[in-house]
Amino acid sequence: MINAVKNPTELSPEQIFGQYKNKIYRLALSISRNPQDAQDILQNTFIKIIEKLATFKNRSRLSTWIYRVAYNEGLMFIRSRKRRYGIAKDSFFKEFPARPLYIDWSKSSLRHLLNRELKDKIDDIVESLPIKYRLAFLLHDIEDIPIKDAAFILGLKGNSFKTRLHRAHLLIRAGITDYLKSRDVNKQRAVKKCDRAIDFIYGYIEGRIEPGLSNKFQKHIASCPACEKFLLTYKKALLITHALQCKDLPKELLTAMQDFLAKK
């Protein structure tokens, strides 16, 4: 481990870059929210590290010192852009749509417990955090940096860092809770729509739908051969079993059904 080396000046630039490039890139990305700017910050950071490595004193871990250099380079970059373009610090380049890699899910203990959709949502929540909370979360919870070292990197006292980290946790938890509630509501709506479609199909094939509405439905699905074929093919089986479920319906028929029911 690099941290165990007493004289870090003996390390080659390639060794340092190889071990820290991904970590520093994620930090730079969390500061800038723009992949290209993160690359610039990464480059500036390692130029500064190579220039200053000989002055490094073993008062802190080498990794902590490197993060501190990267953090300062990131702030300098933003301040430079702000002076040049008058852009507010935390709204910096929000228009860039590329998904940032704030969390390396391949190394997270949660990778097997969360589906892709929830992982993406957590990424979105972390991206939306104010920068002071986002950096606290990234350094301690994602990069596993001890609170004392993470506070040093951000130039904070331990208690101030803990407050930011706690606030980040609350905001992330609230975002996940809101997402799960919204997802449950959407699922309930989808179930209701599906149940309504199933009820209508049974009414249609059993002749319980009034003739005018039945004729309208026939015209509605006339442009969907797959819909007509399904109803003709499985009419008898459906009348016997009454076991039709939404997953059994062809996508074209379900879409046509929901469109028809929304208009009637």
One Martini backbone bead per residue (centre of mass of N, CA, C, O) as a GRO file, in nm:
protein
  264
    1MET     BB    1   0.099   0.035   0.019
    2ILE     BB    2   0.141   0.367   0.005
    3ASN     BB    3   0.095   0.444   0.312
    4ALA     BB    4   0.351   0.254   0.402
    5VAL     BB    5   0.536   0.454   0.278
    6LYS     BB    6   0.782   0.664   0.399
    7ASN     BB    7   0.889   0.747   0.094
    8PRO     BB    8   0.702   0.889  -0.155
    9THR     BB    9   0.933   0.993  -0.352
   10GLU     BB   10   0.989   0.689  -0.466
   11LEU     BB   11   0.751   0.719  -0.628
   12SER     BB   12   0.593   0.690  -0.909
   13PRO     BB   13   0.371   0.847  -1.106
   14GLU     BB   14   0.236   0.583  -1.200
   15GLN     BB   15   0.160   0.473  -0.920
   16ILE     BB   16  -0.015   0.706  -0.827
   17PHE     BB   17  -0.208   0.718  -1.064
   18GLY     BB   18  -0.311   0.422  -1.057
   19GLN     BB   19  -0.442   0.443  -0.760
   20TYR     BB   20  -0.600   0.755  -0.788
   21LYS     BB   21  -0.761   0.833  -1.047
   22ASN     BB   22  -1.057   0.741  -0.978
   23LYS     BB   23  -1.093   0.892  -0.712
   24ILE     BB   24  -1.032   1.180  -0.819
   25TYR     BB   25  -1.243   1.185  -1.038
   26ARG     BB   26  -1.491   1.166  -0.851
   27LEU     BB   27  -1.431   1.424  -0.699
   28ALA     BB   28  -1.424   1.614  -0.946
   29LEU     BB   29  -1.714   1.546  -1.037
   30SER     BB   30  -1.856   1.642  -0.776
   31ILE     BB   31  -1.768   1.938  -0.820
   32SER     BB   32  -1.835   1.991  -1.144
   33ARG     BB   33  -2.043   1.801  -1.317
   34ASN     BB   34  -1.807   1.746  -1.544
   35PRO     BB   35  -1.617   1.537  -1.720
   36GLN     BB   36  -1.412   1.734  -1.851
   37ASP     BB   37  -1.343   1.893  -1.594
   38ALA     BB   38  -1.248   1.647  -1.433
   39GLN     BB   39  -1.004   1.594  -1.613
   40ASP     BB   40  -0.864   1.863  -1.557
   41ILE     BB   41  -0.840   1.829  -1.251
   42LEU     BB   42  -0.679   1.570  -1.260
   43GLN     BB   43  -0.436   1.684  -1.408
   44ASN     BB   44  -0.369   1.916  -1.210
   45THR     BB   45  -0.326   1.740  -0.964
   46PHE     BB   46  -0.078   1.567  -1.074
   47ILE     BB   47   0.105   1.802  -1.123
   48LYS     BB   48   0.109   1.899  -0.828
   49ILE     BB   49   0.210   1.637  -0.700
   50ILE     BB   50   0.482   1.620  -0.850
   51GLU     BB   51   0.584   1.901  -0.750
   52LYS     BB   52   0.514   1.836  -0.415
   53LEU     BB   53   0.618   1.556  -0.310
   54ALA     BB   54   0.890   1.645  -0.169
   55THR     BB   55   0.712   1.813   0.062
   56PHE     BB   56   0.611   1.576   0.197
   57LYS     BB   57   0.467   1.503   0.510
   58ASN     BB   58   0.405   1.258   0.774
   59ARG     BB   59   0.123   1.392   0.901
   60SER     BB   60  -0.018   1.228   0.681
   61ARG     BB   61  -0.164   1.072   0.458
   62LEU     BB   62  -0.118   1.045   0.132
   63SER     BB   63  -0.414   1.025   0.047
   64THR     BB   64  -0.508   1.281   0.195
   65TRP     BB   65  -0.325   1.477   0.048
   66ILE     BB   66  -0.432   1.420  -0.238
   67TYR     BB   67  -0.723   1.504  -0.183
   68ARG     BB   68  -0.654   1.793  -0.099
   69VAL     BB   69  -0.538   1.879  -0.367
   70ALA     BB   70  -0.792   1.815  -0.535
   71TYR     BB   71  -0.986   2.002  -0.389
   72ASN     BB   72  -0.832   2.266  -0.445
   73GLU     BB   73  -0.837   2.240  -0.754
   74GLY     BB   74  -1.143   2.243  -0.781
   75LEU     BB   75  -1.194   2.522  -0.654
   76MET     BB   76  -1.015   2.681  -0.848
   77PHE     BB   77  -1.169   2.610  -1.102
   78ILE     BB   78  -1.443   2.733  -1.021
   79ARG     BB   79  -1.348   3.019  -0.961
   80SER     BB   80  -1.244   3.074  -1.244
   81ARG     BB   81  -1.519   3.032  -1.388
   82LYS     BB   82  -1.681   3.237  -1.226
   83ARG     BB   83  -1.519   3.486  -1.308
   84ARG     BB   84  -1.556   3.445  -1.620
   85TYR     BB   85  -1.897   3.365  -1.616
   86GLY     BB   86  -2.082   3.385  -1.354
   87ILE     BB   87  -2.107   3.106  -1.205
   88ALA     BB   88  -2.255   2.926  -0.995
   89LYS     BB   89  -2.119   2.683  -0.815
   90ASP     BB   90  -2.376   2.461  -0.786
   91SER     BB   91  -2.466   2.520  -1.108
   92PHE     BB   92  -2.238   2.382  -1.249
   93PHE     BB   93  -2.302   2.236  -1.537
   94LYS     BB   94  -2.607   2.105  -1.539
   95GLU     BB   95  -2.653   2.053  -1.857
   96PHE     BB   96  -2.507   1.797  -1.834
   97PRO     BB   97  -2.619   1.459  -1.910
   98ALA     BB   98  -2.406   1.293  -1.806
   99ARG     BB   99  -2.336   1.024  -1.616
  100PRO     BB  100  -2.211   1.003  -1.318
  101LEU     BB  101  -1.943   0.844  -1.116
  102TYR     BB  102  -1.992   0.838  -0.787
  103ILE     BB  103  -2.057   0.524  -0.784
  104ASP     BB  104  -1.894   0.214  -0.727
  105TRP     BB  105  -2.079  -0.065  -0.757
  106SER     BB  106  -1.859  -0.296  -0.785
  107LYS     BB  107  -1.764  -0.219  -0.462
  108SER     BB  108  -2.035  -0.253  -0.338
  109SER     BB  109  -2.229  -0.413  -0.091
  110LEU     BB  110  -2.512  -0.335  -0.259
  111ARG     BB  111  -2.509  -0.456  -0.553
  112HIS     BB  112  -2.708  -0.719  -0.491
  113LEU     BB  113  -2.968  -0.545  -0.361
  114LEU     BB  114  -2.981  -0.361  -0.615
  115ASN     BB  115  -3.126  -0.228  -0.866
  116ARG     BB  116  -3.079  -0.035  -1.137
  117GLU     BB  117  -3.294   0.177  -1.073
  118LEU     BB  118  -3.199   0.242  -0.780
  119LYS     BB  119  -2.912   0.319  -0.847
  120ASP     BB  120  -2.986   0.556  -1.031
  121LYS     BB  121  -3.139   0.714  -0.813
  122ILE     BB  122  -2.903   0.751  -0.619
  123ASP     BB  123  -2.731   0.906  -0.816
  124ASP     BB  124  -2.931   1.142  -0.848
  125ILE     BB  125  -2.937   1.227  -0.551
  126VAL     BB  126  -2.636   1.284  -0.517
  127GLU     BB  127  -2.620   1.495  -0.747
  128SER     BB  128  -2.841   1.693  -0.595
  129LEU     BB  129  -2.661   1.766  -0.388
  130PRO     BB  130  -2.507   1.965  -0.215
  131ILE     BB  131  -2.173   1.991  -0.220
  132LYS     BB  132  -2.114   1.961   0.092
  133TYR     BB  133  -2.270   1.684   0.106
  134ARG     BB  134  -2.153   1.525  -0.130
  135LEU     BB  135  -1.855   1.516  -0.030
  136ALA     BB  136  -1.901   1.379   0.240
  137PHE     BB  137  -2.024   1.120   0.123
  138LEU     BB  138  -1.800   1.037  -0.071
  139LEU     BB  139  -1.556   1.016   0.124
  140HIS     BB  140  -1.685   0.827   0.348
  141ASP     BB  141  -1.897   0.620   0.197
  142ILE     BB  142  -1.732   0.558  -0.075
  143GLU     BB  143  -1.406   0.593   0.007
  144ASP     BB  144  -1.350   0.528   0.318
  145ILE     BB  145  -1.294   0.785   0.483
  146PRO     BB  146  -1.213   0.907   0.757
  147ILE     BB  147  -1.334   1.164   0.929
  148LYS     BB  148  -1.070   1.309   0.994
  149ASP     BB  149  -0.964   1.313   0.698
  150ALA     BB  150  -1.212   1.436   0.556
  151ALA     BB  151  -1.204   1.700   0.712
  152PHE     BB  152  -0.923   1.788   0.616
  153ILE     BB  153  -0.982   1.800   0.312
  154LEU     BB  154  -1.225   2.029   0.372
  155GLY     BB  155  -1.145   2.215   0.621
  156LEU     BB  156  -1.260   2.070   0.886
  157LYS     BB  157  -1.420   1.990   1.153
  158GLY     BB  158  -1.543   1.710   1.278
  159ASN     BB  159  -1.833   1.814   1.353
  160SER     BB  160  -1.892   1.951   1.082
  161PHE     BB  161  -1.874   1.697   0.914
  162LYS     BB  162  -2.092   1.531   1.059
  163THR     BB  163  -2.322   1.723   0.987
  164ARG     BB  164  -2.304   1.688   0.681
  165LEU     BB  165  -2.338   1.382   0.674
  166HIS     BB  166  -2.613   1.370   0.810
  167ARG     BB  167  -2.758   1.542   0.599
  168ALA     BB  168  -2.705   1.358   0.361
  169HIS     BB  169  -2.859   1.113   0.471
  170LEU     BB  170  -3.136   1.249   0.492
  171LEU     BB  171  -3.165   1.324   0.190
  172ILE     BB  172  -3.136   1.040   0.075
  173ARG     BB  173  -3.367   0.907   0.233
  174ALA     BB  174  -3.589   1.095   0.128
  175GLY     BB  175  -3.551   1.031  -0.174
  176ILE     BB  176  -3.611   0.727  -0.155
  177THR     BB  177  -3.891   0.745  -0.026
  178ASP     BB  178  -4.025   0.907  -0.256
  179TYR     BB  179  -3.968   0.702  -0.478
  180LEU     BB  180  -4.118   0.455  -0.357
  181LYS     BB  181  -4.393   0.589  -0.341
  182SER     BB  182  -4.420   0.656  -0.642
  183ARG     BB  183  -4.390   0.363  -0.742
  184ASP     BB  184  -4.639   0.250  -0.595
  185VAL     BB  185  -4.847   0.432  -0.728
  186ASN     BB  186  -4.786   0.344  -1.021
  187LYS     BB  187  -4.855   0.047  -0.977
  188GLN     BB  188  -5.150   0.088  -0.890
  189ARG     BB  189  -5.237   0.219  -1.154
  190ALA     BB  190  -5.161  -0.017  -1.339
  191VAL     BB  191  -5.350  -0.224  -1.207
  192LYS     BB  192  -5.614  -0.075  -1.261
  193LYS     BB  193  -5.587  -0.067  -1.568
  194CYS     BB  194  -5.570  -0.371  -1.604
  195ASP     BB  195  -5.838  -0.455  -1.470
  196ARG     BB  196  -6.014  -0.295  -1.668
  197ALA     BB  197  -5.926  -0.448  -1.924
  198ILE     BB  198  -6.011  -0.732  -1.836
  199ASP     BB  199  -6.309  -0.674  -1.787
  200PHE     BB  200  -6.370  -0.587  -2.079
  201ILE     BB  201  -6.294  -0.848  -2.224
  202TYR     BB  202  -6.503  -1.026  -2.085
  203GLY     BB  203  -6.746  -0.858  -2.175
  204TYR     BB  204  -6.695  -0.892  -2.478
  205ILE     BB  205  -6.686  -1.218  -2.504
  206GLU     BB  206  -6.977  -1.238  -2.335
  207GLY     BB  207  -7.179  -0.995  -2.425
  208ARG     BB  208  -7.202  -0.737  -2.202
  209ILE     BB  209  -7.164  -0.532  -2.412
  210GLU     BB  210  -7.283  -0.284  -2.561
  211PRO     BB  211  -7.309  -0.266  -2.899
  212GLY     BB  212  -7.187   0.013  -2.952
  213LEU     BB  213  -6.919  -0.037  -2.793
  214SER     BB  214  -6.835  -0.296  -2.937
  215ASN     BB  215  -6.805  -0.168  -3.221
  216LYS     BB  216  -6.591   0.038  -3.145
  217PHE     BB  217  -6.378  -0.171  -3.060
  218GLN     BB  218  -6.352  -0.318  -3.330
  219LYS     BB  219  -6.249  -0.065  -3.480
  220HIS     BB  220  -6.005  -0.006  -3.298
  221ILE     BB  221  -5.865  -0.310  -3.361
  222ALA     BB  222  -5.848  -0.336  -3.678
  223SER     BB  223  -5.531  -0.228  -3.686
  224CYS     BB  224  -5.485  -0.507  -3.497
  225PRO     BB  225  -5.417  -0.823  -3.567
  226ALA     BB  226  -5.309  -0.932  -3.292
  227CYS     BB  227  -5.566  -0.871  -3.133
  228GLU     BB  228  -5.773  -1.037  -3.291
  229LYS     BB  229  -5.624  -1.309  -3.273
  230PHE     BB  230  -5.630  -1.340  -2.967
  231LEU     BB  231  -5.940  -1.333  -2.923
  232LEU     BB  232  -6.006  -1.572  -3.112
  233THR     BB  233  -5.811  -1.794  -2.997
  234TYR     BB  234  -5.893  -1.741  -2.663
  235LYS     BB  235  -6.197  -1.729  -2.604
  236LYS     BB  236  -6.264  -2.012  -2.496
  237ALA     BB  237  -6.053  -2.030  -2.271
  238LEU     BB  238  -6.149  -1.779  -2.117
  239LEU     BB  239  -6.439  -1.878  -2.055
  240ILE     BB  240  -6.341  -2.123  -1.883
  241THR     BB  241  -6.103  -2.000  -1.684
  242HIS     BB  242  -6.062  -1.699  -1.600
  243ALA     BB  243  -5.710  -1.643  -1.630
  244LEU     BB  244  -5.656  -1.359  -1.704
  245GLN     BB  245  -5.363  -1.159  -1.756
  246CYS     BB  246  -5.160  -0.906  -1.830
  247LYS     BB  247  -4.913  -1.088  -1.916
  248ASP     BB  248  -5.092  -1.228  -2.154
  249LEU     BB  249  -5.093  -0.975  -2.307
  250PRO     BB  250  -5.042  -0.814  -2.568
  251LYS     BB  251  -4.909  -0.515  -2.607
  252GLU     BB  252  -5.106  -0.412  -2.825
  253LEU     BB  253  -5.369  -0.475  -2.668
  254LEU     BB  254  -5.318  -0.313  -2.411
  255THR     BB  255  -5.287  -0.042  -2.552
  256ALA     BB  256  -5.562  -0.040  -2.698
  257MET     BB  257  -5.734  -0.066  -2.445
  258GLN     BB  258  -5.637   0.187  -2.288
  259ASP     BB  259  -5.707   0.386  -2.514
  260PHE     BB  260  -6.010   0.323  -2.531
  261LEU     BB  261  -6.084   0.370  -2.224
  262ALA     BB  262  -5.987   0.672  -2.221
  263LYS     BB  263  -6.217   0.766  -2.444
  264LYS     BB  264  -6.508   0.648  -2.339
   0.00000   0.00000   0.00000
